[in-house]
Structures are given as structure tokens and as C-alpha cells.
Amino acid sequence: MKVTSPMAKDRAISASGDKTLKVWHLDTGLLIATFHCDGTAYCCACADEGRIVAGDGGGRVYILRLEE
């Protein structure tokens, strides 16, 4: 699993071997959102304007935005 720096001061995103990307609330430890990839999620990063960029084992790249 790889974890990036926080998206906001109180959030972080993780990529996992279970083919998911997860957004976490750092203060509470609660899961905010889950995204399912087509393959093992190997990396993720926070981009500008609150977007998430991630890649999976199949070579796919995902560009996501968390809507609240």
C-alpha cells in the first residue's frame, strides 16, 4: 500500500492490493470514500483542484474527483 500526503489538512488517500483507492479522514480515522479499480491499485497522488490520480496493475490511469 502507498499513501500520499493529505488532500486537505484532514484527509489522505491510499492505494491497495484489494483493487481499491480509499479516502480517509485523518482526525477520526473514518473511511470517507472507496473507489474500485480494474486491477491492483499500485499508486495514487493528490493533484490540483482536489483531483486524485491513480494507477493500477493493468496499466490504467484514473483521474478522480471526490464530490461531497
N, C-alpha and C positions, 0 to 999 in steps of 0.2 A: 504494500500500500504506500502511496505517496500522498503527502498533504502539502497544500500550498499555504502561503500567507493568507491572513484573513481577507475576505471580500470586503467586509466592512469591519469596523472595530470589534464587532461581536460575532463574526461568522467565519467559518472555514469550510473548504471543500475537500473531499477525499475521493480517490480512485481505488477500486478494489478488484481482486481476483474473482469476485462473485458477479462481475459484469455490471457493477453499479457505480454511479457517482452519487455522493451524498453531501448535502449541505447541513452543517451543524451550527447550533447556537453555542458559542464558546462559554458564555456566562452560566447557562443552565445545563449544557451537555445534551440538550434535546435535539433530535433529528428534525430538521425543517422540511427537507425535500429529498426525494430519491429519483434518479433518472437511470433507466436501464439501457445499457449499450448492447450492441450485437455481439461483441466479443469481450474478453477480459479487458477491463479498463486499466491501462498502464500509466497514464499521466493525466494531469489536469492543472490548469492555471487560471488565475483571475485576470481578465482582460479589462480594457477600458469600458466605461459606462455600465459596469455591473455584469458584463458578459463572462461566461465560463467557456474555456476552450479545453477540449479533452481529446485523447486518442485511445483507440483500442487495439487489440492484438490482430485484428483483421485489416489494419491499415486505415480504418475510417477515422475521420476527424469530425468532432461535434462542436458546434458553436451554439451555446445555450444562453438564455436569459431567465433568471428567476423572477416570476411575477408574484407580487404579494397582494 
